[in-house]
Amino acid sequence: MAKIIHYRNKCIGCGICFEQQPELWRMSKKDGKATLVKAIAKKEIYVLAIGTHIEEPTREMAKACPVKIIKIV
């Protein structure tokens, strides 16, 4: 099972993650940054386990992030 790792403090709020996978992401109205839905937070690093059925589209979404703050492990 893969995990998404999101370094939210470095997010610039471009919204590409939300546009490609709105079921996993929300854009914060408070600060304009992306938030990984149902993720566990540890010091501004958010982690969410994902199923194999969405692993490939999630890897493509991570590649599209202009600041490369989304990792799939």
C-alpha atoms as one frame of an Amber mdcrd trajectory, in Angstrom:
protein
   0.000   0.000   0.000   1.352   3.396  -1.001   1.306   6.570   1.061   0.977
  10.201   0.066   3.334  12.537   1.894   2.412  16.219   1.658   4.717  18.989
   2.900   1.915  21.488   3.418   4.053  24.317   4.810   5.743  24.605   1.388
   2.455  24.618  -0.566   1.898  27.614  -2.862  -1.827  26.943  -3.332  -1.803
  26.392  -7.099  -4.622  23.818  -6.787  -3.359  21.254  -9.329  -3.740  18.449
  -6.761  -7.344  19.436  -6.069  -8.128  19.752  -9.785  -6.783  16.270 -10.548
  -8.005  14.426  -7.439 -10.777  16.362  -5.661 -11.672  13.251  -3.662  -8.307
  13.510  -1.839  -7.725  17.264  -1.591  -9.408  20.456  -0.393  -8.250  24.029
  -0.797  -8.231  25.897   2.513 -10.281  29.079   2.596  -8.165  30.213   5.532
  -4.701  30.224   3.928  -5.304  29.105   0.320  -3.137  25.997   0.625  -4.065
  22.434  -0.281  -5.131  20.084   2.493  -4.897  16.297   2.190  -8.269  14.976
   3.367  -8.200  12.457   6.253  -4.397  12.639   6.506  -2.446  12.287   9.733
  -0.399  15.412  10.504   3.033  15.476  12.102   4.722  18.897  12.163   3.212
  20.218   8.919   3.847  16.896   7.131   0.660  15.067   6.232   0.525  11.336
   5.493  -2.316   9.311   3.991  -2.343   5.637   2.963  -3.955   5.029  -0.421
  -5.176   1.941  -2.242  -3.451   0.486  -5.276  -6.413   1.441  -7.489  -5.518
   5.160  -7.238  -1.758   4.865  -6.925  -0.901   5.573 -10.581  -3.145   8.658
 -10.987  -1.805   9.919  -7.666   1.783   9.562  -8.915   0.850  11.582 -12.006
  -0.749  14.250  -9.829   2.389  14.435  -7.655   4.529  14.934 -10.768   2.297
  17.854 -11.769   2.930  19.719  -8.494   5.063  22.741  -9.474   6.929  22.848
  -6.146   7.307  19.047  -5.796   5.975  18.863  -2.238   3.846  15.750  -2.773
   5.647  12.408  -2.580   4.325   8.868  -3.083   6.155   6.132  -1.170
